[in-house]
Amino acid sequence: MPKILDISAHKIVNSRGNYTIQTKITLDNGIEAVAAVPEGASKGKNEAMSLPVPKALEVVNTAIKDLLVGEDVENQERIDNLMLTMDGTPNKRNLGGNSILSVSLACARAASLTKGLPLYFYISQLYDDSKSFHDKVVEKGEYPTPIFNIINGGVHAANRLSFQEFMVIPSKDYDYESAYDAGVLIYNELKNILKMNNMSTNVGDEGGFAPEGLNILKAFELLKTATQKHFKVGKEINFGSDVASGSFYHKGEYMIAESNLKLDASKMKNFYLSLIEKYPIKYLEDPFEEQDIKGWQSFSEQEKKIMVCGDDLVVTNVKFLDAAIRLGLINSVIVKPNQIGSLTETLNFIKLAKKHKLSTVISHRSGDTAEDSFISDLAVGVASDYLKAGAPARGERVAKYNRILDIYYEVKSI
């Protein structure tokens, strides 16, 4: 029974040039493991609270260390619940979601090393679905399909494009390696198109291109042009968008400034329907502001063919997910561990989503680190439908995609 001997945290810099925390767990058997915590720019109102980095470091290095030294690292649920009980708040304002999560994930890594198991397989055991993991991943070769954000807008870029992410989504018929190849090929084709049209190839926070002068239709046209040279649009490759509509919602209206549009929920719905008719859009994330419940309901009742995905709406929290399910608002969810603050809560959220047959999309954050690819092992371990980690560019993005590729080769050799 390996016990926690020491816990220590220090600051590191994330991909947006901000400090975050990295925590190291040392066990009495000599094993050490670390985990870093990402930071989002587009945040839901009900996300777990992150403490300022100096305070978070103090909490990990004192209060949480004193609480957990001597605990069995293989008892993930107990470790997480001890921290949640000490915090005692629904949004983790006392200990901080970033403090708690850094310890939670580092403990999972340390336990997997102690057991001599790959992290993804250890997570599958925690998830209590190792048989499903074997059937789906080992036997059938089912891996999370990558969703590539190749044009950045919203708060991820400075190009005044309202929608935050424009994505290409390979068909589920592709194996992981082929899907990855497709994303890389389309990304580089888009770069060539931008160059030929004297448009900037500078990138946003998530590695997608962020040229000036785009509107929503022009962005989708660029996706179409870049895709159709090598793939069948709508069959082999579909499109998606993280609308992040809360970022341009003001007093009951959606303000799409680059097109001089002011739309209420009904007109916004019709705007989406026109886009879906024109382009092979399979996925829309946060198409309505998180408190615009009537907007969500009306759209989800009418549009059954695409993934209507909740992010800010549910913030990886079973309480908000349960409400969204009861109201029929979504058929898909984003999973971001740092929205909720512990691995146990994240797994419980995924279980509830799968119980109600919602598709799951494990996601990075815009402020991420190349040192950490935990979400890739999480995505494989719970047999998630998709992984969203930005563009196939920038170290902190490709670290996640490359990790699943490593797992793909590793499992194929079994």
Rosetta blueprint (number, residue, H / E / L):
1 M L
2 P L
3 K E
4 I E
5 L E
6 D E
7 I E
8 S E
9 A E
10 H E
11 K E
12 I E
13 V E
14 N L
15 S L
16 R L
17 G L
18 N L
19 Y E
20 T E
21 I E
22 Q E
23 T E
24 K E
25 I E
26 T E
27 L E
28 D L
29 N L
30 G L
31 I L
32 E E
33 A E
34 V E
35 A E
36 A E
37 V L
38 P L
39 E E
40 G L
41 A L
42 S L
43 K L
44 G L
45 K L
46 N L
47 E L
48 A L
49 M L
50 S L
51 L L
52 P L
53 V H
54 P H
55 K H
56 A H
57 L H
58 E H
59 V H
60 V H
61 N H
62 T H
63 A H
64 I H
65 K H
66 D H
67 L H
68 L H
69 V L
70 G L
71 E L
72 D E
73 V L
74 E L
75 N L
76 Q H
77 E H
78 R H
79 I H
80 D H
81 N H
82 L H
83 M H
84 L H
85 T H
86 M H
87 D H
88 G L
89 T L
90 P L
91 N L
92 K L
93 R L
94 N L
95 L L
96 G L
97 G H
98 N H
99 S H
100 I H
101 L H
102 S H
103 V H
104 S H
105 L H
106 A H
107 C H
108 A H
109 R H
110 A H
111 A H
112 S H
113 L H
114 T H
115 K H
116 G L
117 L L
118 P L
119 L H
120 Y H
121 F H
122 Y H
123 I H
124 S H
125 Q H
126 L H
127 Y L
128 D L
129 D L
130 S H
131 K H
132 S H
133 F H
134 H H
135 D H
136 K H
137 V H
138 V H
139 E H
140 K L
141 G L
142 E L
143 Y L
144 P L
145 T E
146 P E
147 I E
148 F E
149 N E
150 I E
151 I E
152 N E
153 G L
154 G H
155 V H
156 H H
157 A L
158 A L
159 N L
160 R L
161 L L
162 S L
163 F L
164 Q L
165 E E
166 F E
167 M E
168 V E
169 I E
170 P E
171 S L
172 K L
173 D L
174 Y L
175 D L
176 Y H
177 E H
178 S H
179 A H
180 Y H
181 D H
182 A H
183 G H
184 V H
185 L H
186 I H
187 Y H
188 N H
189 E H
190 L H
191 K H
192 N H
193 I H
194 L H
195 K H
196 M H
197 N L
198 N L
199 M L
200 S L
201 T L
202 N L
203 V E
204 G L
205 D L
206 E L
207 G L
208 G L
209 F E
210 A L
211 P L
212 E L
213 G L
214 L L
215 N L
216 I H
217 L H
218 K H
219 A H
220 F H
221 E H
222 L H
223 L H
224 K H
225 T H
226 A H
227 T H
228 Q H
229 K L
230 H L
231 F L
232 K L
233 V E
234 G L
235 K L
236 E L
237 I E
238 N E
239 F E
240 G E
241 S E
242 D E
243 V L
244 A L
245 S H
246 G H
247 S H
248 F H
249 Y E
250 H E
251 K L
252 G L
253 E E
254 Y E
255 M E
256 I E
257 A H
258 E H
259 S H
260 N L
261 L E
262 K E
263 L E
264 D L
265 A H
266 S H
267 K H
268 M H
269 K H
270 N H
271 F H
272 Y H
273 L H
274 S H
275 L H
276 I H
277 E H
278 K H
279 Y L
280 P L
281 I E
282 K E
283 Y E
284 L E
285 E E
286 D L
287 P L
288 F L
289 E L
290 E L
291 Q L
292 D L
293 I H
294 K H
295 G H
296 W H
297 Q H
298 S H
299 F H
300 S H
301 E H
302 Q H
303 E L
304 K L
305 K L
306 I L
307 M E
308 V E
309 C E
310 G E
311 D L
312 D L
313 L L
314 V L
315 V L
316 T L
317 N L
318 V H
319 K H
320 F H
321 L H
322 D H
323 A H
324 A H
325 I H
326 R H
327 L L
328 G L
329 L L
330 I L
331 N L
332 S E
333 V E
334 I E
335 V E
336 K L
337 P H
338 N H
339 Q H
340 I H
341 G L
342 S L
343 L H
344 T H
345 E H
346 T H
347 L H
348 N H
349 F H
350 I H
351 K H
352 L H
353 A H
354 K H
355 K H
356 H L
357 K L
358 L L
359 S E
360 T E
361 V E
362 I E
363 S E
364 H L
365 R L
366 S L
367 G E
368 D L
369 T L
370 A L
371 E L
372 D L
373 S L
374 F H
375 I H
376 S H
377 D H
378 L H
379 A H
380 V H
381 G H
382 V L
383 A L
384 S L
385 D L
386 Y E
387 L E
388 K E
389 A L
390 G L
391 A L
392 P L
393 A L
394 R L
395 G H
396 E H
397 R H
398 V H
399 A H
400 K H
401 Y H
402 N H
403 R H
404 I H
405 L H
406 D H
407 I H
408 Y H
409 Y H
410 E H
411 V H
412 K H
413 S L
414 I L
